[in-house]
Amino acid sequence: MFNNSNILITGGTGSFGKQYARTLLERYTPNKIIIFSRDELKQFEMQQDFPQDCMRFFIGDVRDRNRLVLAMRGVDYVIHAAALKQVPAAEYNPMECIKTNIMGAQNVIKAALESNVKKVIALSTDKAANPINLYGATKLCSDKLFVSSNNLVGADRPTRFSVVRYGNVAGSRGSVVPFFKKLIDNGSDHLPITDERMTRFWITLQQGVDFVLKNFERMKGGEIFVPKIPSIKIVDLARAMAPQIPIRAIGIRPGEKLHEVMCPLDDSHLTLEFNDHYVIQPSIKFWSGNTPDYAINELGVMGQPVEQGFEYNSGTNQYFLTVKEIRTFNQMAGLE
């Protein structure tokens, strides 16, 4: 579906945007891939790695709706990856996080509607489910905006909006892996972890990219897609990376959880299970009267309702990686 298409990625100079662009170039023949971001240095550096004629680099901020409208002219598909993601930074700078993650999301929606974009997928986070920190709260608000925006479209316009929610990306800039690796390389006498009980969902960057690509084919508009992925214990991650270095618990950071949730218990009546993912259906009915049947996706694959009271939690996940499996996983992700 991406052959001869125009694709725009907000926050496109980040880890996800780079890998997404690389994957599009390897598998498809897009007409244009537009990298929309506010950092001219990162754009310059990315241009050196992506010299293909179809690549476009557009400096702009998602806080600027007019700039987004200009960038989306003629665009078919949008991946909204731009966000302020650092949990402690959001706690100390709440309005900046709100301006980018909430107001920026609304700007993306308005620009996509004005430009008659076909499909938009917004990247979410496990922290948006039952949030206790500001970052998670802003991403939950963003998720709600994108889901409800299908109400604004009507049957006579093409644009549809969906959300992809997944856990920590191994090796991304926000991951603990580069932090641990730097400490190990610098000869640290210990690895600091916030709490020995802590767990996280774990996914490689390529797995995240592949999941988003597939969901462009699956989506009807209004879904929150959640992949079935393993969990890890943070202590096991530290042992996998440096078994010879002691671990030291330093306490939970502001706004941090022991475990993360991707499908909340309170949404179990809305959650459908497919072979390799879950779908959280909208809690609202669309005014057009054309609320889709989400139990069968656009590829014709059927899902089943989960049991009432179901929760997809990193601490109770049935699939945990062992220390050995984490090493293999990290190698697969190119982290060793």
C-alpha positions in Angstrom: 0.0 0.0 0.0 3.0 2.3 0.3 4.2 2.0 -3.2 4.0 5.3 -5.0 2.6 6.9 -1.9 3.6 10.0 0.1 4.3 9.2 3.8 5.0 11.8 6.5 6.7 10.9 9.9 6.5 13.5 12.7 9.5 13.3 15.0 11.1 11.5 12.0 14.7 12.0 13.1 14.2 9.8 16.2 15.0 6.1 16.6 11.6 5.0 15.3 11.4 7.5 12.4 14.8 6.4 11.1 14.0 2.7 11.2 10.6 3.2 9.7 12.1 5.2 6.8 14.8 2.6 6.3 12.2 -0.2 6.3 9.9 1.7 3.8 12.9 2.1 1.5 13.8 -1.6 1.7 10.3 -3.0 1.1 8.5 -0.5 -1.0 8.9 2.2 -3.6 7.4 5.3 -2.0 7.0 8.5 -4.0 8.0 10.6 -1.0 9.0 10.1 2.6 8.8 13.3 4.5 10.7 13.7 7.7 9.1 16.3 9.9 11.0 17.4 12.9 12.4 20.5 14.6 16.1 19.7 15.0 18.0 20.8 11.9 21.2 19.1 13.1 19.5 15.7 13.3 17.9 16.3 9.9 21.3 17.1 8.4 22.8 14.0 10.0 19.9 11.8 8.8 20.3 13.2 5.2 23.8 11.8 5.1 22.4 8.3 5.9 19.3 8.6 3.6 20.5 10.2 0.3 17.6 8.6 -1.7 15.7 11.0 -4.1 12.4 10.3 -2.5 13.5 11.6 0.9 12.3 15.0 2.0 13.3 16.9 5.2 10.9 19.4 6.6 11.8 21.5 9.6 8.9 22.2 11.8 7.3 21.7 15.2 4.0 19.9 15.8 3.0 22.8 17.9 2.7 24.8 14.7 -0.5 23.7 12.9 0.1 25.9 9.8 3.5 24.3 9.2 1.9 20.8 9.6 -0.7 21.7 7.0 2.0 22.8 4.6 4.0 19.6 5.2 1.0 17.3 4.7 0.0 18.7 1.3 -0.5 15.6 -0.9 0.4 13.2 1.9 -1.4 9.8 1.9 -0.2 8.3 5.3 1.0 9.9 8.5 2.9 8.3 11.4 2.8 10.6 14.4 5.9 9.8 16.5 6.8 13.2 17.8 6.5 13.6 21.6 8.3 14.7 24.7 9.0 11.3 26.3 11.2 11.6 29.3 9.1 11.0 32.5 11.1 13.1 35.0 11.5 16.0 32.5 7.7 16.0 32.0 7.1 16.1 35.8 9.3 19.2 36.0 8.2 20.9 32.8 4.5 19.9 32.6 3.2 22.7 30.3 6.0 21.9 27.7 4.9 18.3 27.7 1.2 19.3 27.3 2.0 21.7 24.4 3.8 19.0 22.4 1.9 15.8 23.4 -1.7 17.1 23.5 -1.8 20.3 21.6 0.6 18.9 19.0 -1.6 15.9 18.6 -4.6 18.0 17.9 -2.6 20.0 15.4 -1.7 16.7 13.6 -5.3 15.7 13.5 -6.5 19.1 12.1 -3.8 19.2 9.5 -4.6 15.6 8.4 -8.3 16.5 8.1 -7.5 19.6 6.1 -5.1 17.7 3.8 -7.5 14.6 3.3 -4.8 12.2 4.5 -6.0 8.6 4.0 -4.7 7.1 7.3 -3.0 8.3 10.4 -1.4 6.2 13.1 -0.3 7.8 16.3 2.3 6.1 18.5 1.3 5.7 22.1 3.0 4.1 25.1 2.3 1.7 27.9 2.5 4.7 30.3 -0.8 5.9 28.8 -2.7 3.1 30.4 -3.7 3.9 34.0 -1.2 6.8 34.0 0.4 8.0 37.2 2.8 10.5 35.6 2.3 13.5 33.4 3.9 12.0 30.3 1.4 9.1 30.5 -1.5 11.4 31.1 -0.7 13.5 28.1 -0.3 10.4 25.9 -3.7 9.0 27.2 -5.2 12.4 26.2 -3.5 12.1 22.8 -4.9 8.6 22.4 -8.4 9.9 23.1 -8.0 12.7 20.7 -7.0 10.4 17.8 -9.7 7.9 18.5 -12.5 10.5 18.8 -11.3 12.3 15.7 -12.9 9.5 13.6 -16.1 11.3 14.7 -15.1 14.4 12.8 -14.5 12.7 9.5 -17.9 11.4 8.5 -18.5 8.9 5.7 -17.7 11.3 2.9 -14.1 11.9 3.8 -11.2 9.5 3.6 -9.2 10.2 6.7 -9.1 7.5 9.5 -7.1 7.6 12.7 -5.8 4.8 14.9 -3.3 4.3 17.7 -0.5 1.9 18.3 0.6 1.3 21.9 3.6 -0.7 22.9 6.2 -1.0 25.6 9.9 0.0 26.0 11.9 -0.2 22.9 15.2 -2.0 23.5 18.1 0.3 22.6 16.0 3.5 21.8 17.2 6.8 23.2 14.8 6.5 26.1 15.7 3.0 26.9 17.8 2.0 29.9 20.1 -0.1 27.7 22.3 2.7 26.3 22.5 4.0 29.9 23.7 0.7 31.3 26.1 0.2 28.3 27.7 3.6 28.9 28.2 2.7 32.6 29.7 -0.7 31.7 32.0 0.9 29.1 33.2 3.5 31.6 34.1 0.8 34.2 31.3 1.6 36.7 31.5 -0.5 39.9 27.7 -1.0 39.9 24.5 -0.7 37.8 21.8 1.4 39.4 18.2 0.2 39.1 15.2 1.9 40.6 13.6 -1.2 42.2 14.5 -4.9 42.1 10.8 -5.8 41.5 10.5 -3.6 38.4 9.3 -5.2 35.1 8.8 -3.8 31.6 7.3 -4.9 28.3 10.2 -5.3 25.8 10.2 -4.9 22.1 12.8 -4.3 19.4 12.7 -1.3 17.2 12.2 -3.4 14.1 9.3 -5.2 15.8 7.7 -1.9 16.6 8.1 -0.7 13.0 6.7 -3.9 11.6 3.7 -3.7 13.9 2.9 -0.2 12.8 3.3 -1.1 9.1 0.9 -4.1 9.5 -1.7 -2.0 11.4 -2.0 0.4 8.4 -3.4 -2.6 6.6 -5.6 -3.8 9.5 -7.1 -0.5 10.7 -10.6 0.6 10.3 -10.2 3.8 12.4 -10.6 4.2 16.1 -8.7 1.2 17.3 -5.8 1.1 19.8 -3.5 -1.8 18.7 -1.4 -3.5 21.3 1.2 -6.2 20.4 1.7 -9.4 22.3 5.3 -9.0 23.5 7.5 -10.4 26.3 8.2 -8.8 29.7 11.6 -8.5 31.4 12.7 -8.0 34.9 15.1 -5.0 35.0 17.4 -6.9 37.3 17.6 -9.7 34.7 18.4 -7.0 32.0 21.3 -5.8 34.2 22.6 -9.4 34.7 22.3 -10.1 31.0 24.4 -7.1 30.1 27.0 -7.3 32.9 26.8 -10.4 35.1 30.0 -9.4 36.9 28.9 -6.0 38.0 26.8 -5.6 41.2 23.3 -4.1 41.2 22.3 -1.2 43.4 18.7 -0.2 44.0 18.4 3.6 44.1 14.6 4.1 44.4 11.8 4.9 42.0 12.1 8.1 40.0 9.3 10.8 40.0 6.3 9.4 38.1 7.7 5.9 37.7 5.7 2.6 38.1 6.9 -0.8 39.2 5.0 -2.5 36.4 3.4 -1.2 33.2 0.0 -1.9 31.7 -1.0 -1.9 28.1 -4.6 -3.1 28.2 -6.2 -1.8 31.4 -8.7 -4.0 33.4 -11.3 -1.2 33.1 -11.1 -1.6 29.3 -11.5 -5.4 29.3 -15.1 -5.1 28.0 -13.7 -3.2 25.0 -10.7 -5.5 24.3 -10.4 -8.0 21.5 -7.7 -10.7 21.3 -6.1 -11.6 17.9 -3.4 -14.1 17.3 -0.4 -11.7 17.9 -2.1 -8.6 19.2 -5.0 -7.0 21.1 -7.3 -4.3 19.9 -9.0 -1.9 22.4 -12.2 -0.7 20.7 -13.4 2.9 21.2 -15.5 3.6 24.2 -17.8 5.9 22.2 -20.0 5.3 19.2 -19.3 7.5 16.2 -22.0 10.0 15.3 -22.0 9.0 11.7 -23.7 5.8 12.7 -20.9 3.9 10.9 -19.0 2.5 13.9 -17.1 -0.4 12.4 -17.2 -4.1 13.6 -13.7 -4.3 15.1 -14.0 -8.0 15.6 -13.0 -8.5 12.0 -10.2 -6.3 10.7 -9.5 -5.0 7.2 -7.5 -8.1 6.4 -10.5 -10.3 7.2 -8.9 -11.7 10.4 -11.3 -12.3 13.3 -10.7 -11.5 17.0 -12.4 -12.7 20.2 -13.5 -10.7 23.3 -11.2 -11.2 26.2 -12.5 -12.4 29.6 -14.0 -9.6 31.8 -11.4 -8.5 34.2 -8.5 -9.1 31.8 -5.5 -6.9 32.2 -2.3 -7.0 30.1 0.3 -6.1 32.7 4.1 -6.5 32.5 4.2 -8.0 36.0 1.7 -10.7 35.3 2.5 -11.3 31.6 2.7 -15.0 30.8 5.9 -14.5 28.7 9.0 -13.4 30.5 12.5 -13.4 28.9 15.2 -15.3 30.8 18.6 -13.7 31.3 19.9 -15.9 28.4 16.9 -14.9 26.2 17.5 -11.2 27.0 21.1 -11.6 25.7 19.8 -13.1 22.5 17.1 -10.5 22.2 19.7 -7.7 22.6 21.9 -9.3 19.9 18.9 -9.5 17.6 18.2 -5.8 18.3 21.9 -5.0 17.4 22.7 -3.9 21.0 25.7 -6.2 21.4 
